[in-house]
Amino acid sequence: MTASRPEQTLLEQYVKKILAAPVYELAVHTPLQAAPALSETLGNRILLKREDLQPTFSFKIRGAYNKLVQLTPEQRARGVITASAGNHAQGVALAARELGISACIVMPVTTPQLKVLGVRHRGAEALLHGESFPFALEHALDLARQTGREFVSPFDDPDVIAGQGTVAMEILRQHAGALDAIFVPVGGGGLIAGVAAYVKYLRPDVRIIGVESQHSACLQAALAAGERVILPTVGTFADGVAVAQIGAHGFDICRFCVDEVVTVSDDQLCAAIKDIYDDTRSITEPSGALAVAGIKQYVARTGARGQTLIAIDSGANINFDSLRHVAERAGVEAV
């Protein structure tokens, strides 16, 4: 797709912010790893961008640190507050600890205990409120108004988006050859917006394909409607992407930079977790396996062969006692 001049200017602004983001003061460069078994099965070259190997086991540390490090001394002194299903929460907690900032994080009561403990072990206050992310978000915004703390959006903020965009910067530096598509997990849209802005500015021929849980497909709904919509309900199996409305800043980019959005079932996510384990011996959380599930569905639908497809493996924060359910359901969805 061809961007208009104003759209191209917006991408250029984000690329500059991405290149200047000081995320490596805390985040690490993650490998782009071949998935040989999955590649053989699908008849395409599949590469995994291993964001599960970040210090907080999720890409979210990039955007969280990029936002917090740019706060003014006055904002830092007041402290920060955010809402998160867990991965952004741990990123904010770690970034705040490193920068000496007081942090309060509102998390849904359904948040996996592993993520709650990850926040508290990194020195932040974890408040459990609401059955899903939208309720936690509303409560966090209320508390921000009451306390004067700086609200740090988990996805709807240009600095957060730019931090996440460093994933794409690494991908294009790690893989300079033929590249057909990058599959990106979608929750609130911060990651796909950052990735799409960077890739479409430098490599507009590369397709950007978003992958959502069928129980929280807010980007697909927004693109179909031509505007942001609020889903009436969201499922929480893929808790890391259980968001009811795509972010405004992200949608400004996604509406002209995302080529396609696919949705996948919980069973497809379980099967993808097993696929990733078979190739890497690592265990992802359901939202972390979205991109691989999306690739499998895309290949089955299009018959693509001989292509180079990259999946962003976005996180590994899953409760150990959830693995039995994942293992049981993985066998339901045929490879």
SERO-4910 file (N, C-alpha, C, O; in steps of 0.05 Angstrom, whole numbers):
BEGIN
 pado doro    nc1    nc2    nc3   cac1   cac2   cac3    cc1    cc2    cc3    oc1    oc2    oc3
  Met    A     17    -24      0      0      0      0     18     25      0     39     25     12
  Thr    A      8     46    -13     24     71    -16     13     92      3    -11     97      3
  Ala    A     31    103     19     23    123     38     22    151     25     38    157      7
  Ser    A      2    167     34      1    195     24     23    211     37     37    201     55
  Arg    A     26    236     29     48    253     40     45    257     70     64    253     85
  Pro    A     21    264     80     18    267    109     24    240    124     36    240    145
  Glu    A     15    218    112     20    192    124     49    186    125     60    175    144
  Gln    A     63    192    103     92    188    101    107    205    122    126    196    134
  Thr    A     97    229    126    109    246    146    106    235    174    124    236    191
  Leu    A     82    223    180     77    211    206     96    187    210    107    184    232
  Leu    A    100    171    189    119    148    191    147    158    196    161    147    213
  Glu    A    155    179    182    182    190    186    186    199    214    208    195    226
  Gln    A    166    212    226    168    221    254    172    197    273    188    199    291
  Tyr    A    157    176    268    160    152    285    187    139    281    199    129    301
  Val    A    196    137    257    222    125    252    244    140    267    262    127    278
  Lys    A    243    166    267    263    182    282    261    176    312    282    174    325
  Lys    A    237    174    322    233    168    350    244    140    357    256    136    378
  Ile    A    239    121    339    248     94    343    279     93    344    290     80    361
  Leu    A    291    106    325    320    106    323    333    119    347    356    112    355
  Ala    A    319    138    360    330    153    382    322    140    409    332    149    430
  Ala    A    305    119    409    296    108    434    318     94    450    331     76    438
  Pro    A    323    102    474    346     91    490    338     65    504    345     61    528
  Val    A    325     47    491    314     23    504    335      4    514    330    -11    533
  Tyr    A    359      5    502    379    -15    508    394     -9    534    412    -23    542
  Glu    A    385     12    548    395     17    575    383     -4    594    392     -8    616
  Leu    A    361    -17    584    348    -37    601    340    -62    585    343    -85    594
  Ala    A    329    -58    561    322    -81    543    347    -93    530    368    -81    532
  Val    A    343   -116    518    365   -129    504    358   -134    475    334   -136    468
  His    A    378   -136    457    374   -145    430    366   -175    432    380   -191    444
  Thr    A    344   -182    420    336   -210    421    341   -224    394    341   -211    373
  Pro    A    347   -250    395    353   -264    370    329   -268    351    306   -268    360
  Leu    A    336   -270    326    316   -278    305    323   -306    298    343   -312    284
  Gln    A    308   -325    309    315   -353    309    299   -369    289    274   -366    286
  Ala    A    312   -387    274    299   -404    255    282   -425    270    289   -434    292
  Ala    A    259   -432    258    242   -453    269    241   -476    249    223   -477    232
  Pro    A    261   -494    249    264   -514    228    240   -533    225    232   -539    203
  Ala    A    230   -543    247    208   -562    245    183   -549    234    169   -560    217
  Leu    A    177   -525    244    153   -510    234    157   -502    205    138   -503    190
  Ser    A    181   -495    198    187   -488    170    182   -512    151    170   -509    130
  Glu    A    192   -535    159    188   -559    143    159   -566    140    149   -574    119
  Thr    A    144   -565    163    116   -571    162    100   -553    144     82   -562    130
  Leu    A    107   -527    145     91   -507    130    101   -501    102     88   -488     87
  Gly    A    125   -511     96    136   -507     69    145   -478     64    146   -469     41
  Asn    A    151   -464     86    161   -436     85    183   -433    105    186   -449    123
  Arg    A    199   -412    102    220   -407    121    208   -390    144    200   -367    140
  Ile    A    206   -402    168    194   -388    190    216   -380    210    232   -396    218
  Leu    A    216   -355    217    235   -344    236    220   -332    260    198   -320    257
  Leu    A    230   -336    284    218   -326    308    234   -304    321    258   -307    326
  Lys    A    221   -281    325    234   -259    339    229   -263    369    206   -260    378
  Arg    A    250   -270    384    247   -281    411    245   -259    432    263   -256    449
  Glu    A    223   -245    432    219   -225    453    213   -236    480    212   -222    500
  Asp    A    208   -262    481    204   -276    507    230   -276    523    230   -284    546
  Leu    A    252   -269    510    278   -269    524    286   -242    536    309   -239    545
  Gln    A    268   -223    536    273   -197    549    275   -201    580    266   -222    590
  Pro    A    287   -182    594    289   -184    623    262   -189    638    262   -202    659
  Thr    A    241   -179    626    214   -184    638    199   -205    622    174   -208    626
  Phe    A    213   -219    605    201   -241    588    179   -231    569    161   -247    562
  Ser    A    181   -206    561    162   -195    542    174   -169    530    190   -156    542
  Phe    A    165   -163    506    174   -139    491    166   -114    506    178    -93    500
  Lys    A    147   -115    524    136    -90    536    156    -73    550    152    -49    554
  Ile    A    179    -85    559    199    -69    572    209    -46    554    218    -25    564
  Arg    A    209    -50    528    219    -30    510    202     -4    512    213     17    516
  Gly    A    176     -7    508    159     17    509    157     30    536    157     54    539
  Ala    A    156     13    557    155     23    584    179     40    591    176     62    602
  Tyr    A    203     30    585    227     45    592    229     70    575    237     91    585
  Asn    A    222     68    549    224     92    532    206    114    541    213    138    538
  Lys    A    183    107    553    165    127    563    176    139    590    177    163    593
  Leu    A    183    122    608    191    131    635    217    148    634    219    167    649
  Val    A    236    140    617    261    154    617    258    182    606    276    199    611
  Gln    A    236    188    592    232    215    581    214    232    598    208    255    590
  Leu    A    205    222    621    189    239    639    206    261    651    230    259    655
  Thr    A    193    284    657    206    306    669    212    300    699    200    282    710
  Pro    A    231    315    711    236    311    740    211    314    757    207    299    776
  Glu    A    193    332    749    169    336    764    150    312    761    138    303    781
  Gln    A    148    301    737    132    277    733    143    253    748    128    238    760
  Arg    A    169    250    748    181    228    763    176    230    792    171    210    806
  Ala    A    177    254    803    173    259    831    144    251    840    140    241    862
  Arg    A    125    256    822     97    249    828     92    219    827     72    210    839
  Gly    A    109    205    813    105    176    809     87    170    785     76    188    773
  Val    A     85    144    778     70    136    755     49    116    763     51    102    783
  Ile    A     29    114    746      8     93    750      1     83    722      1     98    702
  Thr    A     -6     58    720    -14     46    695    -34     24    700    -38     15    722
  Ala    A    -46     15    678    -63     -9    679    -51    -29    659    -41    -22    638
  Ser    A    -52    -54    667    -39    -75    650    -49   -102    657    -56   -108    680
  Ala    A    -50   -120    637    -56   -148    641    -32   -163    651    -33   -187    657
  Gly    A     -9   -149    653     14   -162    666     41   -157    653     61   -154    668
  Asn    A     43   -156    627     70   -153    614     79   -124    615    102   -119    621
  His    A     62   -106    608     69    -77    610     74    -71    639     91    -55    646
  Ala    A     58    -83    657     61    -78    686     89    -84    695    102    -69    709
  Gln    A    100   -107    687    127   -115    695    148    -97    683    168    -91    695
  Gly    A    143    -88    658    161    -70    645    162    -43    660    184    -32    664
  Val    A    139    -32    667    138     -7    682    151    -11    709    166      7    718
  Ala    A    145    -33    722    157    -38    749    187    -38    748    200    -26    765
  Leu    A    199    -52    728    228    -54    726    239    -27    718    259    -18    730
  Ala    A    227    -13    699    237     13    690    236     33    713    254     49    717
  Ala    A    214     33    728    210     51    750    231     46    772    242     65    783
  Arg    A    236     21    777    256     15    798    284     25    789    298     36    805
  Glu    A    291     21    764    317     29    755    320     59    754    342     70    758
  Leu    A    298     73    750    298    103    748    291    116    775    290    141    776
  Gly    A    285    101    796    279    112    822    251    126    822    248    146    836
  Ile    A    232    114    808    205    126    807    185    107    821    186     83    817
  Ser    A    168    119    837    147    103    850    126     95    829    117    111    813
  Ala    A    118     70    829     99     59    809     77     44    822     81     28    840
  Cys    A     52     49    812     28     35    820     16     23    795     12     37    776
  Ile    A     10     -3    796     -1    -16    772    -28    -29    779    -29    -46    798
  Val    A    -49    -22    764    -75    -35    767    -77    -58    748    -73    -54    724
  Met    A    -84    -82    758    -85   -106    742   -112   -119    746   -122   -119    768
  Pro    A   -123   -132    725   -148   -147    729   -145   -169    749   -123   -180    753
  Val    A   -167   -176    763   -165   -197    783   -159   -224    770   -151   -243    783
  Thr    A   -163   -226    743   -158   -251    729   -129   -253    720   -122   -273    707
  Thr    A   -112   -233    726    -84   -234    718    -70   -258    730    -73   -264    753
  Pro    A    -55   -273    713    -40   -296    724    -22   -287    747     -9   -266    746
  Gln    A    -21   -304    768     -6   -297    792     23   -292    786     36   -276    799
  Leu    A     34   -305    766     62   -301    758     67   -272    752     88   -261    759
  Lys    A     48   -260    738     52   -232    730     49   -213    754     63   -193    756
  Val    A     30   -219    771     27   -203    795     52   -203    812     61   -182    822
  Leu    A     62   -227    817     87   -230    832    110   -216    819    128   -204    832
  Gly    A    111   -217    792    132   -204    777    133   -174    782    154   -162    783
  Val    A    109   -162    784    107   -133    790    117   -128    818    133   -110    823
  Arg    A    107   -143    838    113   -138    866    143   -143    871    155   -129    887
  His    A    154   -164    859    182   -170    863    201   -148    852    224   -145    860
  Arg    A    190   -132    833    206   -110    821    200    -84    835    208    -62    826
  Gly    A    187    -85    858    184    -62    875    161    -43    870    159    -22    882
  Ala    A    142    -51    853    119    -34    847     94    -44    863     94    -67    872
  Glu    A     75    -27    867     50    -34    880     31    -46    859     26    -33    838
  Ala    A     20    -69    865      1    -82    847    -27    -81    859    -31    -93    881
  Leu    A    -46    -68    846    -74    -67    855    -91    -84    836    -90    -79    812
  Leu    A   -105   -103    847   -122   -120    830   -150   -108    830   -163   -104    851
  His    A   -161   -103    805   -187    -90    803   -200    -98    776   -187    -95    755
  Gly    A   -224   -107    777   -239   -112    752   -234   -140    740   -213   -152    745
  Glu    A   -253   -149    725   -251   -176    713   -234   -176    688   -224   -198    680
  Ser    A   -229   -154    675   -213   -153    651   -200   -126    649   -205   -107    665
  Phe    A   -182   -123    628   -166    -99    626   -183    -73    624   -175    -53    637
  Pro    A   -205    -72    609   -220    -46    608   -228    -35    635   -227    -11    640
  Phe    A   -235    -53    654   -243    -44    681   -218    -34    696   -220    -14    711
  Ala    A   -196    -48    693   -171    -40    706   -162    -13    696   -153      4    711
  Leu    A   -165     -9    670   -157     17    657   -174     40    668   -163     61    675
  Glu    A   -200     36    670   -217     57    680   -209     65    709   -209     88    716
  His    A   -204     45    725   -196     50    753   -169     64    755   -166     82    771
  Ala    A   -150     56    738   -124     69    738   -126     98    730   -112    115    742
  Leu    A   -142    104    710   -146    132    702   -159    149    724   -152    172    728
  Asp    A   -178    137    739   -190    151    761   -169    157    783   -168    179    794
  Leu    A   -153    137    789   -132    140    809   -111    161    801   -101    176    817
  Ala    A   -105    162    775    -86    182    765    -97    210    770    -82    228    778
  Arg    A   -122    214    765   -134    240    769   -135    248    799   -131    271    807
  Gln    A   -139    228    816   -141    232    845   -114    237    857   -111    254    876
  Thr    A    -93    223    848    -67    224    861    -47    243    848    -27    250    861
  Gly    A    -51    250    823    -32    266    808     -9    250    796      9    262    784
  Arg    A    -10    224    800     11    207    787      8    209    756    -14    213    746
  Glu    A     30    206    742     31    206    713     20    180    703     31    158    710
  Phe    A      0    180    686    -11    156    674      7    147    651     12    163    633
  Val    A     15    122    651     32    111    630     15     91    614     11     68    624
  Ser    A      7     98    591    -10     80    575      6     55    567     29     57    560
  Pro    A     -7     31    568      7      7    559     11      6    529     27    -10    519
  Phe    A     -4     23    514     -1     21    485     -8     47    470      2     52    448
  Asp    A    -24     64    482    -34     88    467    -18    113    473    -28    132    484
  Asp    A      7    112    466     26    134    472     48    133    451     60    111    447
  Pro    A     55    155    439     76    155    418    103    145    428    117    131    413
  Asp    A    110    151    453    136    142    463    136    112    468    156     98    464
  Val    A    113    101    478    111     72    481    112     58    454    125     38    451
  Ile    A     97     69    435     97     58    408    126     58    396    134     38    384
  Ala    A    140     80    400    167     81    389    185     61    402    202     49    389
  Gly    A    182     57    429    198     37    442    193      9    431    212     -6    426
  Gln    A    167      3    426    161    -24    415    171    -26    386    178    -48    377
  Gly    A    173     -4    372    183     -4    344    211    -12    341    220    -20    320
  Thr    A    227    -12    364    254    -21    362    256    -51    356    277    -61    347
  Val    A    234    -65    360    233    -94    352    237    -95    321    253   -112    312
  Ala    A    223    -78    307    226    -78    277    253    -69    268    264    -80    249
  Met    A    265    -50    282    292    -41    276    311    -64    277    328    -68    259
  Glu    A    309    -80    298    326   -104    300    321   -124    278    339   -135    267
  Ile    A    295   -129    273    288   -149    252    301   -142    225    313   -159    213
  Leu    A    298   -117    217    309   -110    190    340   -110    190    352   -114    169
  Arg    A    352   -105    213    381   -107    214    391   -136    215    412   -143    205
  Gln    A    375   -153    228    382   -182    230    376   -197    205    389   -218    199
  His    A    357   -187    189    349   -202    165    347   -182    141    327   -169    137
  Ala    A    369   -180    127    370   -161    105    360   -172     78    357   -157     59
  Gly    A    355   -198     78    348   -211     53    318   -210     47    303   -194     58
  Ala    A    309   -228     30    281   -230     22    264   -234     46    269   -251     63
  Leu    A    242   -219     48    224   -221     71    196   -215     61    190   -193     50
  Asp    A    178   -234     64    151   -231     53    132   -219     73    116   -202     65
  Ala    A    132   -227     98    113   -216    117    123   -219    146    138   -237    152
  Ile    A    114   -200    162    119   -201    191     91   -203    205     74   -187    200
  Phe    A     88   -224    221     63   -228    236     67   -218    264     86   -225    278
  Val    A     48   -201    272     51   -186    297     26   -190    315      4   -186    306
  Pro    A     30   -199    340      8   -201    358     -4   -174    364     10   -154    366
  Val    A    -31   -173    367    -44   -148    371    -62   -149    396    -79   -167    399
  Gly    A    -57   -130    414    -75   -125    437    -86    -97    434   -107    -93    421
  Gly    A    -72    -78    446    -80    -50    443    -68    -36    419    -76    -13    413
  Gly    A    -49    -49    406    -38    -39    381    -11    -25    382     -2    -15    362
  Gly    A      1    -23    406     27     -9    408     49    -23    392     65    -10    379
  Leu    A     51    -49    395     72    -64    381     68    -63    351     87    -57    336
  Ile    A     44    -69    341     41    -70    312     43    -42    300     52    -39    277
  Ala    A     35    -21    315     39      6    304     68     13    301     76     24    281
  Gly    A     84      7    322    113     13    320    127     -3    299    143      7    284
  Val    A    120    -29    297    132    -46    276    124    -37    248    141    -35    230
  Ala    A     98    -32    245     88    -24    218    100      3    209    107      6    186
  Ala    A    102     22    228    113     48    220    141     45    210    149     57    189
  Tyr    A    158     30    224    186     27    217    189     11    191    204     19    173
  Val    A    175    -11    189    178    -29    166    167    -16    141    180    -17    120
  Lys    A    143     -4    143    131      7    119    146     32    108    145     38     85
  Tyr    A    161     45    126    177     68    117    202     59    102    210     71     83
  Leu    A    214     37    112    239     28    100    236      5     80    250      4     61
  Arg    A    216    -13     85    212    -36     68    182    -38     62    169    -57     71
  Pro    A    170    -20     46    141    -20     42    131    -45     28    107    -51     29
  Asp    A    149    -61     16    141    -86      3    135   -108     23    121   -127     16
  Val    A    145   -106     47    140   -127     67    112   -124     79    104   -102     88
  Arg    A     97   -146     78     70   -145     89     70   -146    119     85   -161    132
  Ile    A     53   -130    131     49   -129    160     22   -142    166      1   -131    158
  Ile    A     22   -165    180     -3   -179    185     -7   -181    215      9   -193    229
  Gly    A    -29   -169    224    -35   -170    253    -50   -196    259    -64   -207    243
  Val    A    -45   -206    283    -58   -230    292    -71   -225    319    -58   -216    338
  Glu    A    -98   -229    320   -113   -224    345   -126   -250    354   -132   -268    338
  Ser    A   -132   -251    380   -150   -272    390   -178   -266    380   -186   -243    378
  Gln    A   -192   -287    372   -219   -282    363   -237   -271    384   -259   -261    379
  His    A   -228   -272    409   -243   -262    432   -236   -233    440   -247   -222    459
  Ser    A   -218   -221    425   -211   -193    430   -200   -179    405   -180   -166    405
  Ala    A   -215   -183    383   -206   -173    357   -213   -144    352   -230   -138    335
  Cys    A   -202   -126    368   -210    -98    367   -198    -83    343   -211    -65    333
  Leu    A   -175    -91    333   -163    -79    309   -179    -87    284   -185    -70    267
  Gln    A   -185   -112    282   -200   -122    259   -227   -107    257   -236    -99    236
  Ala    A   -240   -104    280   -266    -91    281   -263    -61    274   -280    -50    260
  Ala    A   -242    -48    283   -238    -20    277   -232    -16    247   -242      3    235
  Leu    A   -216    -33    235   -210    -30    207   -235    -35    190   -238    -22    170
  Ala    A   -251    -54    198   -276    -59    183   -295    -35    185   -310    -29    166
  Ala    A   -296    -22    208   -314      0    213   -303     27    203   -318     46    199
  Gly    A   -277     28    198   -264     53    191   -260     72    214   -253     95    210
  Glu    A   -265     62    238   -261     78    262   -258     59    286   -265     36    285
  Arg    A   -247     70    308   -243     54    332   -270     46    344   -288     63    346
  Val    A   -273     21    351   -298     12    364   -291     -1    391   -268     -8    396
  Ile    A   -311     -3    408   -307    -16    434   -321    -43    433   -346    -44    429
  Leu    A   -306    -65    437   -319    -91    437   -336    -94    463   -328    -85    484
  Pro    A   -359   -106    460   -376   -109    484   -365   -127    505   -369   -123    529
  Thr    A   -350   -147    497   -337   -166    516   -310   -174    505   -305   -172    481
  Val    A   -292   -183    522   -266   -194    514   -261   -220    529   -268   -222    553
  Gly    A   -249   -239    516   -240   -264    529   -213   -260    541   -197   -243    533
  Thr    A   -207   -276    562   -182   -272    577   -163   -295    575   -142   -294    590
  Phe    A   -168   -315    558   -148   -337    556   -121   -325    547   -101   -331    559
  Ala    A   -122   -309    526    -98   -294    518    -98   -268    532   -104   -247    520
  Asp    A    -92   -268    558    -96   -245    575    -79   -221    567    -87   -198    572
  Gly    A    -56   -226    555    -38   -205    547    -49   -187    525    -39   -165    520
  Val    A    -70   -196    511    -82   -180    489   -112   -176    493   -126   -170    474
  Ala    A   -121   -180    518   -150   -177    524   -158   -148    526   -163   -138    548
  Val    A   -159   -134    503   -165   -106    502   -190   -101    485   -194   -114    464
  Ala    A   -207    -83    495   -233    -78    481   -232    -57    459   -250    -57    442
  Gln    A   -212    -40    459   -210    -19    439   -181    -13    431   -164    -10    449
  Ile    A   -176    -12    406   -149     -6    396   -142     22    404   -159     40    405
  Gly    A   -117     27    409   -108     54    417   -110     74    394   -108     66    370
  Ala    A   -115     99    400   -119    120    380    -94    125    364    -94    127    340
  His    A    -71    128    378    -46    133    364    -38    109    346    -30    113    324
  Gly    A    -42     85    356    -36     62    341    -54     59    316    -45     51    295
  Phe    A    -79     65    319    -98     63    297    -91     82    275    -96     77    251
  Asp    A    -81    106    282    -73    125    262    -52    113    243    -51    120    219
  Ile    A    -36     95    253    -15     82    237    -27     57    223    -23     52    199
  Cys    A    -41     40    239    -50     15    229    -70     17    206    -71      0    188
  Arg    A    -85     39    206   -106     41    185    -94     43    157   -108     37    137
  Phe    A    -69     51    154    -57     51    128    -31     35    125    -20     33    104
  Cys    A    -22     23    147      3      8    146     -1    -22    150     18    -37    144
  Val    A    -24    -31    160    -28    -59    165    -42    -71    141    -64    -62    133
  Asp    A    -30    -92    129    -41   -103    105    -65   -122    110    -83   -124     93
  Glu    A    -65   -135    133    -86   -154    138    -86   -161    168    -65   -158    182
  Val    A   -109   -168    179   -111   -178    206   -126   -205    206   -147   -207    194
  Val    A   -114   -225    219   -127   -251    221   -132   -256    251   -119   -245    269
  Thr    A   -153   -272    256   -159   -280    284   -156   -310    287   -160   -325    268
  Val    A   -149   -318    311   -145   -346    317   -159   -354    342   -166   -337    359
  Ser    A   -165   -380    345   -179   -391    367   -161   -398    390   -136   -398    387
  Asp    A   -172   -403    414   -156   -411    437   -142   -438    431   -119   -441    439
  Asp    A   -155   -456    417   -143   -482    411   -119   -478    392    -99   -492    394
  Gln    A   -122   -460    373   -100   -454    354    -76   -442    370    -53   -448    363
  Leu    A    -82   -426    390    -60   -415    406    -46   -437    422    -21   -437    424
  Cys    A    -61   -456    432    -49   -478    447    -31   -495    429     -9   -503    436
  Ala    A    -40   -500    404    -24   -515    385      1   -500    378     22   -512    374
  Ala    A     -1   -473    376     22   -457    369     43   -456    392     67   -456    387
  Ile    A     33   -456    416     51   -458    439     68   -484    438     92   -484    443
  Lys    A     55   -506    430     69   -531    427     89   -530    404    111   -540    406
  Asp    A     81   -517    381     99   -515    359    125   -500    367    147   -508    360
  Ile    A    121   -478    382    144   -462    390    162   -478    409    186   -477    407
  Tyr    A    149   -493    427    164   -510    445    180   -531    430    204   -535    436
  Asp    A    168   -543    410    181   -564    395    207   -554    381    226   -568    379
  Asp    A    206   -529    372    228   -518    358    249   -504    376    272   -502    369
  Thr    A    240   -494    398    258   -477    415    262   -487    443    280   -478    457
  Arg    A    245   -506    452    245   -515    480    238   -492    499    246   -493    522
  Ser    A    224   -472    489    215   -450    506    185   -450    506    172   -460    488
  Ile    A    173   -440    528    144   -440    531    134   -412    531    142   -395    547
  Thr    A    116   -406    512    105   -379    510     78   -378    524     65   -399    528
  Glu    A     69   -354    530     42   -351    540     23   -350    515     33   -347    493
  Pro    A     -3   -352    519    -21   -352    495    -18   -328    477    -16   -332    453
  Ser    A    -16   -304    488    -13   -281    471     14   -281    457     17   -270    435
  Gly    A     34   -294    469     61   -296    456     61   -313    432     79   -310    415
  Ala    A     42   -332    430     40   -351    408     22   -342    386     18   -356    366
  Leu    A     10   -318    388     -9   -308    368      3   -308    340    -10   -318    321
  Ala    A     27   -298    337     38   -294    310     43   -321    297     38   -324    273
  Val    A     52   -341    312     56   -368    300     29   -380    292     27   -392    270
  Ala    A      9   -377    309    -17   -387    302    -28   -373    277    -41   -386    260
  Gly    A    -22   -347    275    -31   -332    251    -16   -342    226    -29   -343    204
  Ile    A      9   -347    228     24   -358    205     12   -384    195      8   -388    171
  Lys    A      7   -402    214     -4   -428    206    -31   -425    192    -36   -438    172
  Gln    A    -48   -407    203    -74   -403    190    -70   -390    162    -84   -397    143
  Tyr    A    -52   -371    160    -47   -357    135    -37   -376    113    -47   -375     91
  Val    A    -19   -393    120     -8   -412    101    -29   -432     92    -31   -439     69
  Ala    A    -45   -441    111    -67   -460    104    -87   -447     86    -98   -461     68
  Arg    A    -93   -422     90   -113   -408     74   -103   -400     46   -117   -402     26
  Thr    A    -77   -391     45    -67   -380     20    -51   -400      3    -47   -396    -21
  Gly    A    -42   -422     16    -25   -441      2      3   -430     -2     17   -441    -20
  Ala    A     11   -410     13     38   -398      9     60   -419     12     59   -436     30
  Arg    A     79   -418     -6    102   -436     -5    128   -421    -12    128   -403    -29
  Gly    A    150   -428      2    176   -417     -5    179   -388      4    198   -374     -5
  Gln    A    162   -378     22    164   -351     31    180   -349     57    183   -369     71
  Thr    A    189   -325     64    202   -320     89    183   -305    107    175   -282    100
  Leu    A    174   -317    129    154   -306    146    165   -304    174    176   -323    185
  Ile    A    162   -280    187    172   -276    214    149   -274    233    130   -259    228
  Ala    A    151   -288    255    132   -286    277    145   -273    301    166   -282    309
  Ile    A    132   -253    312    142   -241    337    131   -257    361    107   -257    366
  Asp    A    149   -271    374    143   -287    398    144   -267    421    166   -260    431
  Ser    A    121   -257    430    120   -233    445    123   -236    476    128   -216    489
  Gly    A    118   -260    487    120   -262    515    118   -290    526    107   -308    513
  Ala    A    129   -294    550    129   -321    562    119   -322    591    127   -339    606
  Asn    A    102   -303    597     92   -301    625     66   -317    628     44   -306    626
  Ile    A     69   -343    633     46   -361    636     49   -376    662     71   -385    669
  Asn    A     27   -378    677     27   -393    702     34   -423    696     23   -434    677
  Phe    A     51   -434    712     59   -462    708     35   -481    708     33   -500    693
  Asp    A     15   -475    726     -8   -494    728    -27   -491    705    -46   -506    703
  Ser    A    -22   -472    687    -39   -470    662    -29   -489    640    -43   -493    621
  Leu    A     -5   -500    644      6   -516    622     -9   -541    617     -9   -551    594
  Arg    A    -22   -552    637    -38   -577    633    -60   -571    613    -65   -587    595
  His    A    -74   -549    616    -96   -542    598    -85   -538    570    -97   -547    550
  Val    A    -63   -524    568    -51   -518    542    -43   -545    528    -49   -548    504
  Ala    A    -31   -563    543    -23   -589    531    -47   -605    522    -47   -617    501
  Glu    A    -69   -604    537    -93   -619    530   -105   -607    504   -114   -622    487
  Arg    A   -106   -581    503   -119   -568    479   -102   -568    455   -112   -566    433
  Ala    A    -76   -570    458    -58   -569    435    -63   -592    416    -60   -588    392
  Gly    A    -71   -614    426    -77   -637    409   -102   -635    394   -107   -650    375
  Val    A   -120   -616    402   -146   -613    388   -142   -601    361   -156   -609    342
  Glu    A   -124   -582    359   -119   -568    334    -97   -582    318    -74   -582    326
  Ala    A   -104   -594    295    -85   -608    278    -64   -588    268    -70   -566    261
  Val    A    -39   -598    266    -17   -582    256    -22   -577    226     -6   -563    213
***
